[in-house]
Amino acid sequence: MKTIRQEIIELIEDNPMTAKDISQSLGLEEKQVTEHLEHIRQSVKKQGKKLVITPPKCLSCGFVFSKRDKLTPPGRCPECRSSHIQDPEFAIK
């Protein structure tokens, strides 16, 4: 039997997914997924792999949140104040 973290790792290995996509695939809440991703970031590092995060992007003005370390999507764009934000995607490489 696999753990939830092992299932998440299998899902996102070379296949970028948002936390929402992962939560729908595994039947978890998004908050739980982001908590697991924090731990996965550390454990895959020990295996010589990396949790790659495609940063969120404002769909209104195109601003990219490239310096953001948080795994949750931002609420508003600092440039245009829009809340129309593309969720970050996660993959393991």
trRosetta pair geometry for C-beta under 8 A, 3 or more apart (Angstrom, degrees):
i j d omega theta_ij theta_ji phi_ij phi_ji
2 6 4.2 -127 -170 89 101 128
2 7 5.3 123 118 -55 127 84
2 10 7.6 -17 -170 -9 160 136
3 6 4.7 99 53 5 76 102
3 7 7.1 -138 96 -4 42 86
4 7 5.6 -56 -152 37 33 113
4 8 6.4 35 150 -20 67 104
4 26 6.8 97 -148 179 90 145
4 28 7.0 89 -156 -69 131 144
4 32 8.0 -53 160 152 153 115
4 36 6.1 -99 118 -113 110 149
5 8 5.6 -49 -146 35 34 112
5 9 6.3 38 153 -21 65 104
5 36 5.3 -161 -93 -166 81 108
5 39 6.3 -69 -111 96 138 118
5 40 5.6 -176 -157 -78 101 96
5 43 7.2 59 162 40 139 155
6 9 5.6 -50 -148 34 32 114
6 10 6.5 34 153 -18 63 104
7 10 5.8 -53 -150 36 32 111
7 11 6.4 34 152 -22 64 106
7 26 6.0 120 122 -109 133 126
8 11 5.6 -55 -150 34 32 114
8 12 6.3 -1 164 5 68 111
8 22 6.0 40 -130 -160 92 130
8 26 7.0 -39 -75 -42 78 156
8 33 7.0 155 -114 -143 133 82
8 36 5.6 140 -10 127 164 134
8 37 7.1 -126 161 -77 148 71
8 40 6.2 -101 99 -73 126 152
9 12 6.7 -74 -142 49 24 89
9 13 6.0 41 160 -49 65 103
9 40 6.1 -173 -74 -142 91 123
9 44 6.9 166 -124 -75 116 117
9 92 6.0 10 -151 -9 74 160
10 13 6.0 -40 -140 6 26 116
11 15 6.8 -104 158 78 50 121
11 17 6.2 -38 142 14 106 154
11 22 6.0 128 109 -120 151 88
11 25 6.0 130 -128 105 144 156
11 26 7.5 -92 -44 -47 154 111
12 15 5.9 -134 -141 72 31 76
12 16 6.9 39 -151 -117 87 27
12 17 5.3 -112 -97 28 91 105
12 22 7.0 -20 -53 -89 113 120
12 90 5.2 -18 -151 111 151 89
12 91 5.1 -152 172 -117 90 43
12 92 5.5 95 108 -4 92 89
13 91 7.3 99 -134 -170 13 73
13 92 4.8 -38 -103 64 61 108
14 91 6.4 70 -102 -173 11 115
14 92 7.3 -53 -26 73 50 65
14 93 6.5 95 -83 -96 67 74
15 91 6.3 173 64 -121 27 103
16 52 7.7 -72 -94 91 101 105
16 54 6.0 35 -151 -6 143 129
16 89 4.0 46 173 154 111 126
16 90 6.6 152 -146 69 68 26
16 91 4.1 -59 -82 -50 68 117
17 21 4.1 -126 -171 87 99 131
17 22 5.2 118 120 -54 128 85
17 25 7.6 -27 -168 -6 156 140
17 89 6.2 147 68 -153 11 86
17 90 6.2 -36 65 58 66 78
17 91 7.4 117 11 -76 64 73
18 21 4.7 103 52 3 75 100
18 22 7.1 -140 95 -2 42 86
18 87 4.1 62 -142 106 131 131
18 88 6.9 131 -125 80 79 42
18 89 5.5 -61 -71 -97 63 66
18 90 7.4 110 -118 9 22 83
19 22 5.6 -53 -147 39 34 112
19 23 6.1 37 153 -22 67 106
19 30 4.9 82 133 -153 112 90
19 33 4.5 150 -159 101 90 132
19 34 5.5 -1 -124 -61 147 85
19 37 7.1 -83 -99 -24 103 145
19 71 7.2 105 -64 150 132 100
19 72 7.6 -30 5 -111 162 55
19 73 8.0 -141 28 -23 122 94
19 87 6.7 -124 29 179 85 131
19 88 7.6 42 -15 68 98 84
19 90 7.2 65 -62 -1 69 125
20 23 5.8 -54 -145 36 29 111
20 24 6.4 26 156 -17 63 106
20 30 5.9 -13 -85 -98 59 119
20 87 6.1 -161 3 -40 113 178
21 24 5.9 -58 -150 37 29 108
21 25 6.3 28 154 -20 64 109
22 25 5.7 -58 -148 36 31 112
22 26 6.2 -4 165 9 67 113
22 28 7.4 -26 126 54 84 114
22 33 4.9 129 95 -142 121 139
22 90 7.5 -14 -37 54 138 122
23 26 6.6 -74 -139 53 24 89
23 27 7.6 -81 173 100 57 2
23 28 4.9 -106 -134 77 72 74
23 29 6.1 -20 -144 164 129 10
23 30 4.8 -69 -44 -76 156 58
23 32 7.3 118 -112 59 101 94
23 33 4.9 -100 -66 -32 89 137
24 27 7.7 30 -165 -69 23 39
26 33 7.6 138 52 -91 128 105
28 32 4.5 -112 174 79 114 130
28 33 5.5 134 99 -55 126 86
28 36 7.9 4 150 -4 166 138
29 32 4.7 97 61 2 81 103
29 33 7.3 -145 97 -7 45 85
30 33 5.4 -53 -152 32 38 115
30 34 6.5 33 154 -17 70 102
31 34 6.0 -54 -150 36 32 107
31 35 6.5 34 151 -19 64 106
32 35 5.6 -56 -151 36 33 113
32 36 6.4 32 152 -17 67 105
33 36 5.8 -57 -150 38 31 109
33 37 6.3 35 151 -24 66 106
34 37 5.4 -48 -144 33 35 117
34 38 6.9 47 153 -27 62 94
34 71 4.7 161 -150 102 97 120
34 72 5.5 18 -128 -69 160 81
35 38 5.9 -45 -160 21 34 114
35 39 7.3 23 148 -7 61 103
36 39 5.9 -60 -159 40 40 107
36 40 6.0 41 147 -23 72 109
37 40 5.2 -51 -138 38 36 115
37 41 6.4 51 155 -33 65 95
37 51 6.8 128 -173 -157 88 150
37 71 5.2 156 95 -158 133 159
37 90 6.1 -85 -133 -125 133 164
38 41 5.9 -46 -158 19 28 116
38 42 7.5 18 149 -9 57 101
38 71 6.5 -129 -65 -4 79 145
39 42 6.0 -58 -161 36 39 107
39 43 6.2 26 151 -13 72 111
40 43 5.7 -60 -139 43 34 105
40 44 5.9 26 167 -14 72 109
40 51 6.1 106 113 -80 95 133
40 92 7.6 -93 159 -79 117 124
41 44 6.8 -61 -144 38 18 100
41 45 6.7 27 153 -29 55 110
41 51 4.4 -79 -107 20 72 145
42 45 5.7 -57 -157 25 30 118
42 46 7.2 29 152 -19 63 101
43 46 5.9 -51 -160 28 38 112
43 47 7.1 28 147 -11 64 106
44 47 5.3 -58 -154 40 46 111
44 49 4.2 -66 174 79 101 106
44 50 6.6 175 118 -81 115 10
44 51 5.8 121 55 -45 137 83
44 92 5.5 -120 -140 -139 160 121
45 48 7.9 62 180 -60 31 14
45 49 7.2 -99 -78 69 25 57
45 50 6.8 53 -95 -101 69 59
45 51 7.8 -54 -51 0 84 89
49 92 5.4 33 155 179 131 98
49 93 6.5 170 -162 88 89 31
50 92 7.1 165 81 -150 38 60
50 93 5.9 -21 60 63 88 78
51 90 6.2 -19 -173 -160 96 100
51 91 7.7 150 -159 78 51 34
51 92 5.9 -32 -99 -96 56 75
52 90 7.3 142 77 -157 54 47
52 91 4.9 -22 62 68 104 86
52 92 7.1 165 12 -100 84 20
52 93 5.3 25 -19 9 130 112
53 71 7.1 -122 -114 -116 139 73
53 88 5.4 -1 -173 176 97 128
53 89 7.3 153 -158 77 49 47
53 90 5.9 -15 -104 -100 69 70
54 88 6.0 164 78 -162 62 67
54 89 4.1 8 42 51 118 97
54 90 7.7 -129 18 -58 78 29
54 91 7.6 46 -20 4 99 104
55 64 5.5 85 95 178 125 89
55 65 4.9 -158 174 76 112 71
55 66 5.1 -138 -2 -95 171 44
55 68 6.1 124 -140 43 106 105
55 88 5.9 -39 -143 -112 24 101
56 64 7.7 161 92 -153 44 53
56 65 4.7 13 63 32 88 126
56 68 6.9 -15 29 51 100 153
56 73 5.1 120 -94 -135 147 83
56 74 5.9 -171 78 15 152 92
56 85 5.3 22 172 172 124 108
56 86 5.7 170 -156 80 68 66
56 87 6.2 -49 -107 -152 99 17
56 88 4.8 -67 -51 -56 78 78
57 62 6.7 -19 -180 -157 105 41
57 63 7.0 168 -157 85 60 45
57 64 5.0 -21 -106 -103 88 69
57 65 7.1 -143 -78 8 38 80
57 85 7.2 160 79 -159 32 67
57 86 4.6 2 55 42 82 120
58 61 5.1 2 108 48 132 79
58 62 6.2 -32 75 24 89 12
58 63 4.2 35 17 46 125 88
58 64 7.8 -117 14 -61 77 33
58 65 8.0 107 -31 -35 81 91
58 77 3.9 45 -99 -96 137 136
58 79 6.7 -132 15 46 165 113
58 80 6.5 136 170 37 152 112
58 82 5.8 108 -161 66 111 115
58 84 6.9 77 -165 83 68 74
58 85 5.8 -42 -101 -104 54 72
58 86 7.7 -130 -62 9 7 83
59 82 7.5 -119 60 124 69 140
59 84 4.5 -87 58 134 106 102
59 85 6.8 -170 -2 -103 88 17
59 86 5.6 113 -56 -40 99 91
60 77 6.6 -133 49 5 113 156
60 80 5.3 -131 102 90 126 149
60 82 3.8 116 9 -14 150 173
60 84 5.1 105 -39 60 98 119
61 77 6.3 146 34 156 115 159
61 79 5.3 -128 88 101 154 129
61 80 4.3 152 -27 -19 136 137
61 82 6.8 162 -6 12 95 130
63 77 5.2 125 50 -156 135 114
63 78 7.0 -153 162 51 161 76
63 79 4.5 171 -62 8 145 135
63 80 7.2 -172 -9 5 126 95
65 68 4.2 9 153 -10 108 131
65 74 5.8 168 -91 -10 157 133
65 88 7.9 -82 71 -73 119 106
68 74 6.7 -107 -115 -50 155 113
68 88 7.9 -136 91 -70 126 137
70 74 7.8 110 71 -71 127 73
71 88 6.9 -128 -162 69 51 143
71 90 7.6 21 -150 -75 106 127
73 85 5.5 152 175 111 117 126
73 86 8.0 -149 -131 104 128 31
73 87 4.8 -79 -69 -119 134 67
73 88 6.2 -172 -85 -2 76 83
74 77 7.4 108 103 -79 129 41
74 85 5.9 -152 67 -139 82 168
75 83 6.2 -34 166 -126 62 98
75 85 7.7 161 164 4 8 145
76 81 5.4 -6 178 -155 123 51
76 82 6.8 155 -154 77 74 28
76 83 5.2 -47 -96 -86 72 73
76 85 7.6 -150 -115 -41 16 126
77 80 5.0 11 93 49 131 77
77 81 6.1 -88 67 -33 80 10
77 82 4.9 17 18 49 123 77
77 83 7.7 -143 -3 -74 79 28
77 84 8.0 -23 -21 54 120 63
77 85 6.6 172 -57 -81 86 101
78 81 7.9 27 -139 -71 14 54
82 85 7.5 153 109 -52 88 73
